[in-house]
């Protein structure tokens, strides 16, 4: 199911319950492109009404970097590639979910922008195809932010998950190894 909200096309993942794929309208002319990633009123329709997006993070990653499958049970995440070309992967880590341990991947780049909205309990990862990629996270949660020590990490190449990564020998952090 897909719907149009303001300048966004919003569709539900067919694989993972609660994940939404948001495609912004892109305006192009001789100067380049322009698109909007956030309207508070639009996202109020997509996340629980008692939450607000509290902060943003940006990650600059190099070619062949795989930023591993991380998440928590508290925060909603809105993610996208601002610059570069990535494979975005989401994994359902909610044991009571009908899509538990299922994964889905998306090709995202700055020429065909997409935003992925992940509910709490869904893990997030991406692999960089371009020389450099700038990745954006927007987070909504109650209380304090759960940083690395409070998050779950799933092994990027866990055979039980069977994720089809574009590279079997990526550049990884110690946490993701």
C-alpha positions as CSV (number, residue, x, y, z in Angstrom):
1,X,0.0,0.0,0.0
2,X,1.3,3.4,-0.9
3,X,0.0,6.9,-0.1
4,X,1.0,10.5,-0.9
5,X,1.6,12.8,2.0
6,X,2.7,16.3,1.1
7,X,5.8,15.9,-1.0
8,X,6.4,12.2,0.0
9,X,5.3,8.9,-1.4
10,X,5.0,6.5,1.6
11,X,4.8,2.7,1.3
12,X,4.9,-0.1,3.8
13,X,7.6,-2.8,3.6
14,X,6.2,-6.1,2.4
15,X,8.9,-7.9,4.3
16,X,9.2,-6.3,7.7
17,X,6.2,-5.1,9.7
18,X,6.3,-1.4,10.6
19,X,9.1,-0.4,8.2
20,X,8.1,2.4,5.9
21,X,9.8,3.5,2.6
22,X,9.5,7.2,2.0
23,X,10.3,8.6,-1.4
24,X,10.5,12.4,-1.6
25,X,9.6,14.5,-4.6
26,X,12.8,15.6,-6.3
27,X,13.0,18.9,-8.1
28,X,15.7,19.1,-10.8
29,X,16.9,22.0,-13.0
30,X,20.2,23.2,-14.5
31,X,21.6,23.9,-11.0
32,X,21.1,20.3,-9.7
33,X,18.4,18.8,-7.4
34,X,16.4,19.8,-4.4
35,X,14.3,17.6,-2.2
36,X,12.8,17.7,1.3
37,X,13.5,14.9,3.9
38,X,11.5,16.2,6.8
39,X,8.2,17.8,7.6
40,X,7.2,17.4,11.2
41,X,3.5,17.2,10.3
42,X,4.1,14.3,7.9
43,X,6.1,12.2,10.4
44,X,3.5,12.9,13.2
45,X,1.3,10.6,11.0
46,X,4.0,7.9,10.9
47,X,5.4,7.6,14.4
48,X,3.5,7.4,17.8
49,X,2.0,10.7,18.8
50,X,3.9,11.0,22.1
51,X,7.3,11.1,20.3
52,X,9.3,13.8,18.5
53,X,12.5,13.5,16.6
54,X,15.2,14.7,19.0
55,X,18.5,14.6,17.2
56,X,20.3,13.9,14.0
57,X,23.6,12.1,13.2
58,X,25.7,12.0,10.1
59,X,28.2,9.3,9.2
60,X,30.8,9.7,6.5
61,X,32.0,6.3,5.2
62,X,34.4,5.1,2.6
63,X,34.1,2.5,-0.2
64,X,33.5,-1.1,0.9
65,X,32.7,0.0,4.5
66,X,29.9,-2.0,6.1
67,X,28.3,-0.4,9.1
68,X,26.8,-3.3,11.0
69,X,23.4,-4.3,12.2
70,X,22.7,-2.1,15.2
71,X,19.5,-1.1,16.9
72,X,17.6,-0.8,20.2
73,X,14.1,-1.3,21.5
74,X,13.4,2.4,22.2
75,X,14.1,4.6,19.2
76,X,12.5,5.2,15.8
77,X,15.1,5.9,13.1
78,X,14.7,7.8,9.9
79,X,17.7,7.0,7.7
80,X,19.0,7.9,4.2
81,X,22.1,8.4,2.1
82,X,22.6,12.1,1.6
83,X,25.5,11.6,-0.7
84,X,26.9,8.5,-2.4
85,X,25.6,5.1,-3.1
86,X,24.7,2.5,-0.5
87,X,22.9,-0.8,0.1
88,X,20.6,-0.2,3.1
89,X,19.7,-3.3,5.1
90,X,17.1,-3.6,7.8
91,X,16.6,-6.7,10.1
92,X,13.6,-7.4,12.3
93,X,15.0,-8.3,15.8
94,X,11.6,-8.2,17.6
95,X,11.1,-11.8,18.8
96,X,7.3,-11.4,18.9
97,X,7.1,-9.9,15.4
98,X,5.7,-12.0,12.5
99,X,8.7,-10.9,10.5
100,X,11.3,-11.8,13.2
101,X,14.8,-12.4,11.8
102,X,13.7,-11.3,8.3
103,X,15.7,-8.7,6.4
104,X,15.2,-6.4,3.5
105,X,17.7,-4.3,1.4
106,X,17.3,-1.1,-0.5
107,X,19.6,0.7,-3.0
108,X,19.8,4.3,-1.9
109,X,21.8,7.1,-3.4
110,X,21.8,10.8,-3.8
111,X,20.3,10.6,-7.3
112,X,17.2,8.5,-6.3
113,X,16.7,9.4,-2.7
114,X,14.7,7.3,-0.3
115,X,14.2,7.5,3.4
116,X,13.6,4.4,5.5
117,X,11.7,4.7,8.8
118,X,12.5,1.9,11.2
119,X,10.5,1.2,14.4
120,X,12.2,0.2,17.6
121,X,13.6,-3.3,17.5
122,X,14.5,-3.2,13.9
123,X,18.3,-3.3,13.2
124,X,19.9,-1.0,10.7
125,X,23.0,-1.5,8.5
126,X,24.5,-0.2,5.3
127,X,27.3,-1.0,2.8
128,X,29.0,1.7,0.8
129,X,29.4,1.3,-3.0
130,X,30.7,4.8,-3.9
131,X,34.1,6.3,-3.0
132,X,32.4,8.1,-0.1
133,X,28.9,8.2,1.3
134,X,27.3,10.6,3.8
135,X,24.5,8.8,5.7
136,X,21.9,10.6,7.9
137,X,20.1,9.3,11.0
138,X,17.2,11.1,12.5
139,X,16.1,9.7,15.9
140,X,12.9,9.8,18.0
141,X,12.7,8.3,21.5
142,X,11.6,8.9,25.1
143,X,14.1,9.7,27.8
144,X,17.9,9.6,27.1
145,X,19.4,8.2,23.9
146,X,20.6,4.6,24.0
147,X,24.2,4.7,22.7
148,X,26.4,1.7,21.6
149,X,26.6,0.0,25.0
150,X,22.8,-0.1,25.2
151,X,22.1,-1.3,21.7
152,X,21.9,-4.7,20.2
153,X,24.3,-5.8,17.5
154,X,23.6,-8.7,15.1
155,X,26.5,-10.3,13.2
156,X,26.5,-8.9,9.7
157,X,27.2,-12.3,8.1
158,X,25.1,-14.5,10.5
159,X,24.1,-17.6,8.4
160,X,20.7,-17.7,10.2
161,X,19.9,-14.3,8.7
162,X,21.4,-15.1,5.3
163,X,21.8,-11.5,4.2
164,X,23.0,-11.1,0.6
165,X,25.7,-8.4,1.0
166,X,27.4,-7.0,-2.1
167,X,30.8,-7.9,-0.7
168,X,31.9,-10.8,1.5
169,X,35.0,-9.0,2.7
170,X,33.9,-5.5,3.8
171,X,35.7,-3.0,6.0
172,X,34.3,-3.4,9.5
173,X,34.6,-1.8,12.9
174,X,35.8,-4.0,15.8
175,X,32.2,-4.0,17.1
176,X,30.9,-5.4,13.8
177,X,33.6,-8.1,13.4
